[in-house]
C-alpha cells in the first residue's frame, strides 16, 4: 500500500470516527431530546404498559403476560387511550388510508408475480433447456425481471406504504395532501409495468439493478417525488414534541433515494470502469440507504409498540442511525475486488464495510435488549415474530457482509452463489420480514376489522422462514464449495459448476416455499380487503370502521 492510499484510508477512517464521537458527545449532553422520554413519544395516554397486536387480538392477555408490561396482564379499554386521543389516532391512521392501500396492494401483486418469475429462474439453473424456445422466457430476460419486480415493485412500494402510514402516527397529525401520494402510487405502478414490458421484449440498459430504460426511470423519479411531498410536509408540520428514530430512518430514505437513483441513471455520464463503480455504489446503497431504513424504521416502531415498552436505549438508536449514514455509502466497491479499479477505492470501501459493525451492533443491542426476557411473547404475536426475525436477519447479514468485504474472504466467495445467498438474507430475510410485519399490523387499523384467516399468517411465517433458511444455507454451502473448486488450479472449471447442483436444488425448494408463503399472504390480504368482513374487537379499530 503506497503512501497516498494509506493517507486516504486514514482520512476516511478518522473523519468517520470524529463524526461519530461528536454525535455521541451531543447525545450525552442533550438528555431531553435523546433520553428515555424521547423513546416514549410513540406512546400516548396510558399506552405504555399496554401490548398491541392487531393481527391476533384474541391473544392479547397471553401476550401481555409474556411481555410483562402490565402487572396483572389486563388490557385497558381503548388500549390506554382517552376518547379524544383515540379519535386523534384514528384520524391520523385514516388520513393515509387511500395511498397506503394503493401502494400496499400493488406491492403484494408485484411480489406474487416476481416470486413466480424467481421460481422459474431457479428451475432454469438446474434445467437449462427448459423454456428456451422464445427469448422472452430465457434466463437473461427473466432474472432481471425478477430482480426489478421484487426491488421496485414489492420492497419499494411496501416500504412507501408503511412510511405513509407511520409518519402521521409519528408526527401526531393527519397526512398532508394524501392525493399527491395516490398519484405517486399510480405513476410508480405505471413505471414498474412499463419497465416489466421493456425487459420482457429485451429493451434494457443492461446494468444490474439499473436495467429499466431511461424513460421508465423518469416516471419513477416523478412518482417518488409526488409520494415524498406529503410525507416530508407532514414531518415539517408535525405536532409531536420529538421526532422518533423511526421517522429519522424513513425520512432519510426519502432524501437519499433520489440522489442515488438520479446519479446512477444520469444518461451519457458514466462510462467503462467508472460505470462499474457507480453501478455497485448504487446497487449496495439501494439496499443500505433505501430499503434498510424502511426495515429499521418499522422494527423500531413495531417491537416496542407490540410489547408496550420503550426501546432499550434511545441514544443508542440515534448512534445506529447516524453511523449508518456516515459509513454505509461507500461499502459497495468491495464487489469489485480484483477488478480494474483503483486500489485505494477498494480499500476505502473495505474500511467502511468493517466500520458497519458499529450501526449493526447498535441495532442488535437495542432490539434484542428490548426483547430480553420476553421472547416467549413471540408465541402470541405474529407481528412480533416477523419483526424480531427480521431484526435478527439484519444483524446476521450485516456482520456477514462486513466479513465478506475482506480480501481474504472475498477471494473465496466472489463470483459464487454465496453472494446470492447473502443478498437474499438481507433483502428478503430482513427487509421483507419487516414489511410483512408492517402489513399485518397496519391493515386492521386502516380497515377496522380483523384478519379473516389468522391461521394463514402462521402458514405464511413458517413457509417463508423455512424457505429463506433452506435457500440461504444451501447456496452458502454451495457457494463455498464452488469458490474452493474455482481456486484449485488442478480442477477443470466444470467442477465448480457440478459441485453446486445439489445446492441449486435446495435453492429451488426454498424458493418454492417462499412463493407458497407469498401466495398465502396475497390471498389473506385480498380476503381482508374485499372478502368476508370480521369486525375487530379492538376499540380503536371500531372507531375507524
C-alpha positions, -999 to 999 in steps of 0.1 A, spaced: 0 0 0 16 33 -11 16 65 10 -13 81 -9 -36 51 -4 -27 49 33 -34 86 38 -68 83 20 -78 53 41 -67 70 73 -85 102 64 -117 83 57 -115 64 90 -106 94 111 -133 115 96 -160 89 102 -148 83 138 -147 121 145 -182 125 133 -194 96 155 -176 108 186 -192 143 180 -226 127 178 -221 107 210 -210 138 228 -241 157 216 -263 128 227 -248 127 261 -254 164 266 -289 166 253 -307 141 275 -341 157 269 -341 150 231 -323 117 232 -331 102 266 -358 79 278 -385 105 273 -379 105 236 -383 68 234 -418 71 249 -431 95 222 -447 66 203 -470 60 233 -499 83 241 -521 84 272 -517 52 291 -505 31 261 -471 24 277 -475 -8 295 -502 -20 271 -495 -46 245 -508 -41 209 -514 -69 184 -540 -62 157 -531 -94 139 -542 -116 168 -564 -97 193 -576 -129 209 -541 -135 223 -537 -101 240 -539 -113 276 -514 -141 270 -491 -116 251 -494 -91 280 -484 -118 304 -454 -129 283 -443 -93 277 -446 -85 314 -458 -50 306 -488 -49 329 -485 -64 363 -519 -81 362 -518 -88 324 -550 -69 318 -557 -49 287 -572 -14 293 -602 -2 274 -592 17 243 -556 4 247 -549 30 273 -561 60 252 -588 85 261 -617 91 237 -600 122 224 -566 106 220 -583 76 203 -600 99 178 -568 117 170 -550 84 164 -578 71 142 -578 104 123 -541 101 117 -544 65 105 -573 71 82 -557 102 66 -533 79 48 -557 50 40 -561 56 3 -524 59 -7 -514 31 17 -539 7 1 -528 17 -33 -491 11 -25 -496 -20 -4 -520 -39 -27 -498 -31 -57 -467 -42 -38 -484 -76 -29 -493 -81 -66 -458 -74 -78 -444 -97 -50 -466 -126 -62 -457 -121 -98 -420 -116 -91 -419 -147 -69 -433 -169 -97 -407 -155 -121 -379 -161 -95 -390 -197 -91 -389 -202 -129 -354 -186 -129 -342 -210 -101 -355 -240 -121 -337 -229 -152 -304 -232 -133 -309 -269 -129 -330 -275 -161 -312 -251 -186 -330 -265 -216 -365 -257 -202 -384 -227 -217 -358 -217 -243 -379 -215 -275 -387 -178 -270 -362 -151 -260 -388 -135 -236 -387 -166 -213 -349 -172 -213 -328 -167 -181 -313 -135 -194 -348 -119 -196 -365 -134 -166 -337 -129 -140 -336 -90 -144 -374 -91 -144 -375 -109 -110 -349 -86 -95 -366 -54 -106 -401 -66 -96 -391 -75 -61 -370 -44 -55 -391 -17 -72 -424 -34 -73 -425 -51 -39 -400 -38 -15 -401 -1 -25 -438 1 -27 -444 -18 5 -418 4 22 -436 36 10 -469 22 21 -455 16 56 -439 51 56 -472 67 46 -490 50 75 -463 55 101 -454 92 95 -488 106 106 -486 85 138 -451 97 145 -459 133 136 -491 132 157 -511 147 129 -530 136 97 -511 132 65 -510 164 44 -522 162 8 -526 124 6 -538 127 -30 -502 135 -41 -492 101 -28 -521 84 -46 -509 100 -78 -474 88 -69 -487 52 -65 -504 53 -98 -473 66 -116 -450 42 -98 -472 13 -109 -471 26 -145 -433 28 -143 -429 -8 -130 -454 -20 -156 -436 -3 -185 -402 -14 -171 -415 -50 -169 -428 -49 -205 -395 -34 -217 -374 -61 -201 -397 -88 -214 -391 -76 -250 -354 -71 -245 -352 -33 -241 -328 -27 -212 -299 -5 -201 -280 -37 -194 -267 -27 -160 -276 -48 -129 -302 -31 -107 -304 -3 -133 -320 -23 -162 -351 -1 -167 -348 22 -197 -343 59 -190 -379 68 -198 -391 45 -170 -365 60 -147 -380 94 -152 -415 81 -144 -402 66 -111 -385 98 -102 -417 118 -107 -437 92 -88 -412 92 -59 -413 130 -57 -452 130 -56 -451 105 -28 -424 123 -9 -442 157 -8 -470 147 16 -446 127 38 -420 155 42 -447 182 45 -463 162 73 -430 159 91 -424 196 87 -458 204 103 -456 178 130 -472 182 164 -451 156 181 -427 170 207 -399 149 192 -393 130 160 -389 94 170 -360 74 155 -383 56 130 -391 90 114 -354 97 110 -349 64 91 -380 68 69 -374 105 62 -337 99 54 -346 71 29 -368 95 10 -340 120 8 -312 95 0 -330 76 -28 -335 104 -53 -298 112 -51 -288 76 -56 -313 69 -84 -306 102 -102 -268 99 -101 -268 62 -112 -292 68 -140 -278 100 -154 -275 95 -192 -242 97 -210 -223 105 -178 -207 72 -167 -185 50 -190 -163 20 -187 -147 13 -153 -163 44 -138 -198 30 -148 -190 -3 -129 -180 17 -98 -212 38 -100 -233 6 -106 -221 -10 -74 -222 22 -55 -259 23 -63 -267 -14 -60 -253 -16 -25 -268 18 -14 -303 10 -27 -302 -18 -1 -284 1 27 -298 36 23 -333 29 8 -346 -5 19 -326 -8 51 -341 24 66 -376 11 58 -368 -21 77 -352 -5 107 -378 23 109 -406 -4 110 -387 -25 135 -380 4 159 -417 12 159 -433 -23 160 -412 -41 185 -417 -15 213 -453 -9 203 -463 -46 204 -446 -51 237 -459 -19 252 -425 -8 264 -399 17 251 -368 7 232 -339 -3 254 -317 28 247 -329 57 226 -295 73 225 -281 41 211 -308 41 184 -295 75 172 -259 63 172 -271 35 150 -289 59 126 -260 83 122 -233 57 120 -253 41 91 -254 74 74 -217 80 79 -203 46 70 -226 29 46 -224 50 14 -190 36 3 -193 -1 11 -204 -13 -24 -170 -12 -41 -158 -44 -23 -178 -62 -51 -151 -50 -75 -122 -66 -57 -98 -79 -83 -113 -56 -110 -95 -28 -129 -104 -1 -103 -80 19 -81 -67 0 -50 -74 30 -27 -111 29 -37 -114 -7 -28 -96 -3 4 -117 27 15 -148 5 8 -134 -23 29 -128 1 58 -163 14 56 -177 -21 54 -158 -31 86 -170 1 103 -205 -10 97 -201 -32 128 -210 0 148 -245 6 135 -253 -31 134 -242 -35 170 -263 -5 180 -294 -21 164 -287 -56 177 -281 -45 213 -312 -23 212 -337 -47 196 -325 -78 214 -322 -60 248 -358 -47 243 -369 -83 238 -347 -98 266 -367 -119 290 -398 -115 267 -390 -139 238 -420 -161 249 -441 -132 236 -432 -144 201 -457 -173 206 -486 -149 209 -478 -122 184 -475 -128 146 -463 -92 141 -436 -96 166 -424 -129 151 -419 -113 117 -403 -81 132 -379 -99 155 -368 -125 130 -362 -96 105 -341 -78 131 -321 -110 137 -315 -114 100 -303 -78 98 -277 -85 125 -265 -117 109 -265 -104 73 -247 -72 81 -219 -90 101 -216 -115 72 -214 -86 47 -186 -69 67 -166 -101 68 -173 -108 31 -157 -75 22 -123 -86 35 -100 -96 6 -91 -130 22 -128 -139 24 -139 -122 -8 -113 -143 -27 -133 -174 -18 -169 -161 -21 -167 -137 -50 -184 -148 -82 -202 -176 -63 -237 -184 -51 -226 -174 -16 -231 -137 -27 -266 -146 -39 -275 -161 -6 -261 -131 13 -282 -107 -8 -314 -127 -1 -307 -129 36 -306 -91 36 -333 -80 11 -357 -109 20 -349 -122 54 -345 -87 69 -364 -62 48 -393 -83 36 -400 -98 70 -402 -63 84 -426 -53 56 -447 -84 63 -449 -73 100 -460 -38 90 -487 -51 67 -502 -74 93 -501 -45 119 -515 -16 98 -543 -32 78 -566 -39 107 -561 -3 118 -569 10 84 -599 -12 76 -614 -16 111 -617 -53 110 -597 -84 120 -579 -108 97 -603 -134 84 -578 -162 84 -553 -158 113 -540 -193 107 -528 -182 73 -505 -157 90 -487 -186 107 -486 -206 74 -470 -175 57 -445 -171 85 -433 -207 86 -432 -213 49 -412 -181 42 -389 -186 72 -381 -222 63 -378 -212 26 -352 -185 32 -332 -207 55 -332 -236 30 -324 -212 2 -297 -192 20 -279 -220 38 -280 -242 7 -265 -215 -16 -240 -205 11 -226 -241 13 -228 -244 -25 -210 -211 -29 -181 -220 -6 -177 -254 -25 -179 -235 -58 -152 -210 -46 -129 -237 -35 -132 -255 -68 -125 -223 -88 -94 -216 -67 -80 -251 -73 -59 -248 -105 -57 -286 -108 -95 -289 -113 -114 -280 -146 -139 -252 -144 -168 -276 -148 -160 -290 -114 -171 -257 -99 -204 -259 -118 -212 -296 -110 -205 -292 -73 -233 -266 -70 -261 -287 -85 -274 -303 -52 -274 -268 -36 -292 -253 -66 -320 -279 -60 -321 -266 -24 -325 -231 -38 -355 -242 -58 -371 -259 -28 -366 -228 -7 -379 -206 -35 -410 -228 -38 -417 -225 -1 -413 -187 -2 -436 -184 -32 -463 -205 -15 -460 -182 15 -464 -151 -7 -495 -165 -24 -510 -173 10 -501 -137 21 -517 -123 -10 -549 -144 -6 -552 -133 31 -549 -96 21 -574 -100 -7 -599 -116 18 -592 -88 43 -598 -60 18 -627 -73 -4 -638 -106 11 -655 -117 43 -655 -89 69 -649 -98 106 -652 -67 127 -624 -63 152 -630 -63 189 -603 -37 195 -618 -3 204 -595 19 183 -603 0 151 -641 1 159 -638 39 158 -620 36 124 -648 15 110 
